[in-house]
Amino acid sequence: MRWGRLYFAAQAVLGAAWWVAVAGLPGVREATLGGLDPLVVAVLDVPLFVVGSALAAAGIRAAAVIATAWTLLVTLALAGYATITTEAGWGVVAMAAASAGSVVALLEVILGRVPTEWIMRGPFAFRVARPRQGRAVHVAATMLQIAVFWGFFLVAIPLVVVAAERRWDLHVALPEPVGVIGVVVLALSSALGIWSGLTMSIRGNGTPLPAAMPNEFVVSGPYRFVRNPMALSGIVQGAAVGLILSSWLVVAYAVVGSLVWNYAVRPHEEADLEAKFGDEFRAYRDSVRCWIPQRPALLG
């Protein structure tokens, strides 16, 4: 049995268990549904979510589509309700997780796999930078990329997440020293990101962005210690921002981002590098770890 069907089976069981808890535990009902009438919600949710997930687990593709569509609709509706009323915040979190899982499982049920290559399209498609532009141009482009990406992923999105966390009454205050630790970690990880980007643009004659990748294989600077220093930097930065903002949801956002990058993006990136640089990349991959820094094994 494919794992997509197993996911829908687990979702059906957990959905049924949740409805039992809603019926018997006022705390669960209030945290996940707020002031909504559980009987009214159950009339649609039990057949479309619980039964639909069970039928999807049995291999009925139409049921998988219906269950996933309903899960997405409920997530959006519940998010709107929580934003207006400040109630049912935990229900939004639970349904958002169910939506993500349902979409991935639906793709596996319908297509037999998760087409992660869809991510690497448009501005994220792999293209080599034009070498004649010169290093100064690549350095300038790299710094612009860093400013744009950091502004979006480390400022804009976290601020939205924090606003939602507080509006949905999910905020849990962290001890004050945690924020100071976050500032230190953010500074160190940002320095690593800048070092990595500059090394890539100067030594690689390109930029870190997939649409303008380096022309030369880079094994110098931070790349001597870890294969993906910019990804490592970004993930740690995201977690540090979460600590600074005292937001567990931002930390969770960073963790989810690391999983997406590791399992959806990295395989395509490394396959592209292997196609371009062959034995040179394979030797590097076998000598330098992906995530955990180590003593330099190769020098550029």
N, C-alpha and C positions, 0 to 999 in steps of 0.2 A: 504493500500500500504506500502510495506516495505521501510525502510529508504534508503536502497541502491539505489532503483529506484528513490527515491526523490532526492538523491544526483546527479544522472546522469541527471535528469531533470534540476536541478539548474545549473549543469555544461554546459548543452546545451544552456541555456538562457544566462549565463555569457560569454560563448564562442562566441555566436552570437553578444552580446553587445560589446565584445572586438574587433571583426572584424569591426563592425560599427565605433568604435572609431579609429581603425587603418586607416580606409578609410577617416575619417574626421578630425583627429587630428594628425598633424605631430609629435608633442611631444610624443604621445603614440606610434606611429609607430617607432620612433627612439629609445625610451627607451626599447621597447620590441622586436623589430626585427633588430635594428641597420641598417646595409646597405643591408640587404636581400630584395629581390624583393617581396613585399607583394602578388602580383598576383600569382607568382610561388608557394609561400607557401600556399596560399589559395586554390589552385587547389586540393591539397591533404588534407589540414587541415580541410576545411569546411565539406567535406563528411565524413572523418574518425573521426574527433573530435566532431564537432558540431552535424552533423546528426547522427553519431554513438552514441553519448551520448543520443540524443533524442530517438533513437530506443531502446537503453538499458533501458531508463526510461519506455518505453512501454512494457518491459518484455522480449525482445529478447536477450537471453543470448549470442549468437554469436556476436551481436553488442557490448555488454559489454566487451567481450574479445578483440575485434578489437579496440575499443575506448581506452581501457586501454593500450594495447600493443603500439598503436600509441602515446599515451601520454608519455609513458616511452621512446620511441625512440626519440621523439621530445625533451624531456628534456635532454637526453644524447647528442644529436646532437647540441642543442642550447648551452649547457654548453661548449662543445668543441669549438664552434664558438666564444663564448664570451671570452674564455680563450685565443684564438689566436688573436682576434681582439680588445679585451677590450670593445666590444659593446654588446648591448642586455642583460645586466645584470638583469634588472628587468623582462625580459621575462623568464630567467632561474628560478628566484625565483617563479614566477607565475606558471610555468609549473611543478616545483618540488612539489609545494603544490598540484597542480592538480593530479600529479602522485600518491602521497601518498593517496589522497582522492579516486582516481579511484581504486587503488589496494584494499583498504578496502571495498569500495562499491562493487567491483567485487566479493570479497569473500562472502559478504552478499547475493548478487544476486545468485551466483552459489551454495553456501553451506547453505544459510539461516541463517548464523551467521558468526562471525569473530572468527576463531579458535585460540584464544590467547594462548591456551595451547602449541602450537607449539614452543613458545618462551622458554618454560621450558623443553627443551630437551638437551641432550648432557651434557656439563659442567654446564648447568644451571638447570638440573633436581634435584629435591629435594632428598637429601640423608643425613642421619645423620652421623656425624663424628664418627670415632672410638674412644670410650671413653678411651681406654687403652693407647692412645698416650701420655696423660698427658697434663697439662695446658701449660707448656713451649712450647711444640710442637705446640699447638693450637695458642698461642700468636705469635710465629714466623710465622706460616702460615697466620695468620690474617694480620700481618704487611707486609708480602710479597704481599698478595692480595691487600692491600691498595696501595702499591707502584705501582703495575702493573695497577690497575684500574685507579688510579689518573693519572699515566703517559699517559695512552691511552685516557681516556675521558676528562681530564682537561688540557692536554698539546698537545698531538698529534692532536686530532680532532680539537680543537680550533685554532691551528696554521694553519691547512689546511683551515678551514673556513675563517679565517682572510685573508689568501693569496688569496682565491677566491673572497672575498668581495672587496679587493683592486684591484685585476686584473679586475674584472667585473665592476669597477667604481661605487660601491655601498657604499663606505665608507662615513660615516658621523662622523666628529670629535666631540667628547664629551668634555665638559668643563674639564679642568685639574683637579679640585678637585674631579671629579668623579673617576678618577684613584686611588686617595688616599683612598677614601671611599671603593673602590673595594679591596684594599690591606687589610684594616682593616676587612672587611667582610670575605674575604678569610681566614685570620688568625683565626678568631673566628669560622667559619664553619668547618675549617680543624681540629681545636681542638675538636669540637663536634664529628667529624667523628672518630678521634683517640680514644676519650673517649668511644664512642659507641662500636667500634671494640674491644677494650680491655675488656670492660665489658662483651661483648658477649663471648669472648674466655675464660676469667677467671671464670666468674660466670655460663656460660652456657656449658662449657666443649665442645666447638666446635668453628666454625668460622662463619662470616657473609655470606660466600659464600653458595649458595644453595646446592652445591655438598658436603659440609661438615658442615651441620647445627648443632647447639648446641643440646646436649642431655638433658639439663635442660631448663625449661621455665624461662626466664630472665625478672624480673620486677624491677631491681635495676639500679643505675646510671641514665643516661639520659632517660632510658625507664620508669622511674617514671613520667616523664613530658610529653612525647609524644611517640606514639607507634612506629614510624619509624624514629628514630633520624638519622640513617645513610643515608636513602633516602633523608631526609630533608637537611642534611649536603651536600650531593652530588649536589642537585639541586641549593642550595644557592651558593655553590662553583662555579658551572658552570656560574651562573649569575655574580658572582664577577669577574671571569676571563674575562667575556665579558666587564665588566666595566674597568678593568685594561688595556685590549687591545683596548679599545674604539671601540668595535665591537657590533653593534646591532644584527648582525646575530648570534654571539655566545650567546648573551642573549636569542634570539629566540630559539636557539638550546637547551638551558637549559629548557626553557618553554616546548618545544616539548617533551623533555626527561621526564619532570614531568608528562605530560599527559599520555605518554606511560606507565610509571611506575604505575601511579595511576589506570588506567583503564585496563591495560593488565597484569601487573605483580602482583600487590597487591592482587587482588581477589584470585589468585591461592596460593599465599604465606599464606594468612590468612585462606584459606580453609585447607591448609596443617597443619597449627598450630592448628586449631580447631580439626582436625582429631587426632593429636598427643596428645594434652593437654586438650581437652574437655572443661569441665566447668571452669577450671582455666583460659583458654584463653578467653572464652566467658565473664567471669566476668571482665577480664582486658580490653577487647575490649569495653565493655559497660561503663567502668569507665575512660578510658584515650583516648583522642582525637588522630586522625591519624596524623594531620599536625600542629595544633596550640598548642604550649606548654601550660601547665596549672599547677596549684599547684598539688603536688603529691596526687594521690588518693589511690595508692597501694604501699606498701613498700616491697622490696625484702630483 
